[in-house]
Amino acid sequence: MLLRSGRRLAAQDEPGRTAPPRRRSRARSDPLAGFPDEILHQEILPRLPAKSVLRFRAVCRSWRSLASDPAFLLDHHRRQPALPLIRSCRISDGSRRGLETRLNAIHLRSAKLGPSFQFPFRGSFAIRASCDGLFVVFNHIICNPATREWATLRQDGKPIQNLIALFRHQPSGEFRVMYWRNNSMELICRQEYYILTVGTNNSWRVDCPLTEVLAEEPSIFGAPVLLNGSLHIHWRRRSGVHYHRIRVFDTVAETSRLMSPPPVNPGHVMHLLDMGGKLAASTSEDGMTGMSIFLLQDPEHDVWAFQYQIKLPVMEIRRFQEQGDWRAKVVSEEGDVLVSCYGHLLQYDKKGNLVAKFKYDDDMPMVIPHKFKESLIQHTIFQNTNKN
């Protein structure tokens, strides 16, 4: 209805007409309307933990599509921190037969324990290897706790004994494992080393990395450090004449060489670790009271440089110790140290200052030589397999 002035009456003022409901503007209904997509998609959402990414799939179609985009999932994985893992045990039925394993990640910067990982099996178990958020458990199962997917390492489901490492073969994108087995017919090197493509029965032999050691079984200390496509494996001899050796295995060329360790007493404790993309080693006389940190400055000539020394407050740690012994381990490139005591886990910085303490009702929590980095990437090894 028009007035003489030419203006139209509002619908609610016109006789016999009902005003249609007003639509809310996108700015009111969507609090992120007008927010630059580049910042949201490239800077904010990739930094969220995996659980939050799974939840925001229900927000809208565009977010669901983004959360399924392989490029986004890869960016999300790259931005997640590598978290130290803590293994502890609890008795579920009042007897040692009911021993169950719990696995936690610890966020060092916030000094908080992460969630307990859920696995599709119960009982006592150990993490044999890890890579890109995937764990190998029980010598024959590979799983992703972030997506609760699991599969067998081999297509036939047979276990793999003497597992050394899990790694991603960059040229093919395949996940592979390295392991060894005895061959009594060999005189020089009785251990044969093999590579297996995960999810298949396809395995092959690689060169023997200990040909200079006669009939000696490898004693691998800690988890190998994967840097620039090469596994850095720490071999240690505990009986007889002590020594530390580092074997560098090129996962692409499938060749190995012997690397000189830092200048450390052969009888001392040594751990390899990744410090900002460079190989480092923490050395200690007793593995508890203090550590010296060395960094590999020149990989081609095996030149190590001393970085700093960490001194832990022994008397302070003794106050938390209820029984038994205690162990310390450097777990970050900033020099964070986690100390395992019976019933307690203590976090110190590289200056020996107590950052946080965690109480455990279980046995002594152990810092295992593996780290966890959340991944929601859809790996082909889990296709047509199981999901918990």
N, C-alpha and C positions, 0 to 999 in steps of 0.2 A: 504494500500500500504506500503510495507516494503522497507526501504533503505538498502544499502549494509551493513551498520553497524548493521542492525538488529532492529533499532528503527522504529516505525510506525509514519508516518506523521500525524499531526493533521488533524482531519476531514475537517476543513475548508480549508486546503491546498491541499486536494486531489481533483483532477479535477472531476467535476460533482457531488460532494457530498456537502450537507448542514449540518452544525454542529447542533446537537440537542441542545435545550436550556439548559443552566446549571441550575441545581437545587440548590436553596439556602440551605445552611446547616441549621439544626434545631437551631444551636446556633445563626444564624443571624435572622431567622424568628420569633423565640420565645425568647423574652428577659428573660424569666424565665427558659430557658433550663439550665440544670445542677444545678438548685437551689434545695436543698434537699426537697423532698415532705413532709417529717415529719414536717419541720419548716413551710412550706407553708400551709399545711392542718391543722396542730394542733395549730399553734401559730399566724399566720397572718390572714387567712381567717375567723376563728371564731370570731375575734375581730371587724370585719366590721359591720356597721349598716345594718339593714334588707334590705334597698333599694339597697345597694351595692351587697349583696348576691343575690338578685333577678336578678340584672344586669349581674353578672358574670356567670350566667347559660348559657348565649349566647356565652361565650368565646370558649368553646370546649366541646366535649362529656364527658370528664373525670370530668370537673368542673360541668357540668349539673348533672352528676351522684352523685358527692359529695354533691351538694346543695340539693339533694333529699334524702340523707342518714339520717335516723332517729338519728343515733349516732352523726353525725355532727350537726344536727339541735339542739339536746339537748345540745351539748357542746357550740354551738353558743349562745343559750339562757342563759346558766349559766354565760357566760362571759359578757353579756350585763349589763350595770349599771342600778340600780333602780333609776329612775328619778322622782323627785317631779312633781306633776301636778298642773297647774294653770288654773282656770276656770274664764272666763270673758264673758260678754254679749254685744251684739251690736244690734242696731235697724236697720233693713234692709229696711223697707218701710216707715220710718218717724213716726211710731206710736208704742206704747208699744205692740200692737198685733203682730208686726213683730219682736219681741225679739228673737234673735238667740244666741245659746251658742257656744263659742269657747273654745277648750281645747288644752293647750300647755304643753309640757314637758320642763324642764329647765336643762341644763347640768351645774352642779355646778362648776366643775373643769375648764371648759372653759368660764364660766359665759356667756353662750349664750342660747337663747331660741330655743328649738327644733321645729319641724314642727307642724303645726296645724293638729289635727287628723280629718280624714274624716269619717263620719258616714253615714249610708244609710237612714238617716232621718233628718229632719230640725226642727227648732223651739227651744224652751227652754227645757232643760233636765238636769238631774243630774246623776252622777255616784253613783250607790247604793252600789256596791261592786267591788272588783278586785282581781285577782289572776293569776300569771304566764302570764301576758300580756293580759288577758281577762278582759272585763268590763261587768258589768250588768247595763243596762239602762232601764228606764221606768218600773221597777219591773217585766218585762217579756221577755226582750231581752238580750241575751249574744252575744258579738261580739269581734272580734280581729281586731283592726284598722291597724295592720301591714299587714295583708293579705286581709282586707276588707271583711271578712266572718262574717255572723251573723246567729243566730238561736233563737228560742224561748226557754226559760228555761224549760217550761213544754211542753209535746208533744201536749196537747190540746190548747196551747197558752194562757191559763188563767194567769193573773198577780198574783204575790206573794206579799202580803202586809207584812209589818213589817219584811223586810229582814234584817238579822244580818250580814251574811258573806258568801262569796264564797270561797271554799277551794278544794284542791285535796286530795282525799282519797288514801293514799299511797299503801295499800295492793291491791286495785283493779285498781288504776289508774283513777278512775271515778272523774269527777267534781261534787261537791255537794254544796247545799246551806242550810243554817240554817235560820229558821224564827220562829216567834211566832204568836199566835192568841189567842184572848180572849175566855174564857169559863165561862160564868156567873153562871154555875151550881157548879163550884168549890168554896169552902170556904177558903181554905188555900192558894192555888196558882191559881189565875184565868187565868194565862197565860200558854198555852200549847206550848211546843217547839218541832219543827219538823225538819227532815232532808229530803231533796228531791234530788234524782239523776237527774242531769241536762240532758235534752233531753228525759225524761220519765215522766210518771205520778206516779211513785213509790215514795211514801213518808211514813215516819213512825215517831212515837212519841218517844222522848228521855226524860231523867229525867228532872225534873223542877229545874233550877238553882237558883231559888229565893224562896225556900220554907220558908225561915225565914222572908220573907217580906209579910205581910198580905194584900192581895188585892191591891197591888201597881203595876202599869204598869212600865215596865223597861224603863229607860231613858239612852240610850247608847250614850256615848260621844266619838266621833271619830271612826276610823275604827279599828276593832280587829287586833291584831298582831299575825300572825301565825308563831310559832317557834317549831321545833321538833315535828310536828304533833299535836300541841295543839293551840287552839285559846285563846288568852288573851283578854278578853272583859272588857272594862271599863264602869261600871255602876255609874251614878252620880245622886244625888238627888238635885234638885235646889230649891224646895219649902220646907217649914217646916224646919226640922233639916237636915242640909247639911251633905253629906258624900261622900266618894269615895270608891268604891269597885271594885275589880278585880276578874272576874270569869275565871277560866282556864277550858276549855272544851277540853277533849281528843277526837280527831276526829276518832280514831281507836276504843278505848274501849267505846266511847260515854257516858262517865261519866264526871262530873264536880265537881270542888271544889272551895272554896273561898280562895283567896290569899290576904294576908295583903298588903296594899299599902305602899309606902314610907312614912316617917314621915312628912306629909304635912298638913297644915291647911285645914279642910274640906271645907272652903269657898273659897279656892284658886283654880286657874285653873290648870288642870293637863292633859297632853297628854302622851299616851303610844307610844313608837317607838322601832324599831329594831336597835340596835347598834352593828354591827359586829356579829350577831347571838345571842346576848343577849338582854333580855328585859330591857328597860330603860324607864325613865319617866322624862319629863320636867315639872317643877312646877313653877307657877308665881302667885304673889298676884293679878295682874291686867291683866295678859296675854299680856303685852306690854313692860314695861320698863326693865325687866330683868327676866331671867330664871335660876333656879337651876336644875342641871342634876344629877339624881340618877340612879345607875346601880344595877340590881338584881345579887348579888354575889352568893347566895346560894338558888336555886329554891326550894329545899326540905324543908328548914326551913324559907323561905320568908325573907331572910336577904338582906337588901338594903344598899348600900354604896354611900355616896355623892362623886361626881366626880369633878365638877367645877361649877362656876357661870358665867353667861353671862350678861353683862351690855350693854345696847344699848344707843347710843347717842341721847337722846330725842330731844334736840334742833336742831340737824342736820336733824332728821326725819321730824320735824315740817316744815322745809323749803320745803319739797316735798309735804306736805299735802295741797291739794287744798280745800277740804271740808270734813266734816264728821270726822269719827274716823279712827284709824289705828290698825292693828293687827299683831302680830309677832308669828312665829312658827319655832321650831327647825326641820330641815328636813334631817339631815345626822348624821352619827356617828362621823364625825369630828367637829360637833357643828355649821354647817352652819345654818344661820337664814334667813328666808324670811319674809319681812315686806310688808304687803298690805296697800297701801294708795289709796285714790281716784285718779285714773289716773296714778299711779306709782306702780312699784314693786321693792323693794330694797333688795339687797343681802349683808349680813354681815357675817364676820367670828366670831368665838367664843370669840374673843378679842374685838368685837365691831367695827372693821374696815370695812368701806364701800368697798365692792368688785365690785359691779356692780349695775346699775340702769336701769330700763326698763320703757319706756313711753307707756302708754295705752290711746287710744282714746275712749275707752269704759268706762263702769262703773268701780267700784273698783274691781281689779282682786283679786280672792280669792285662797289661797293655800288650796286645798281640801285634806282630810285625806287618799288619795290613791296615790300609785306610779305606774309607768309604766315601765315594763321590756320587751323589744321587743321579740317576739316569732314567729318563722316561722314553728313551729311544727304542723303537720297535725293532728288535733284533730278529733276524730270520731263524736263529737257532731255537726260538720259542714258538715258531709257527706250528700249528697242528699238534701241540704238545699239551702240557698241563698248566693250569692256573689255580692257585689256592683260593 
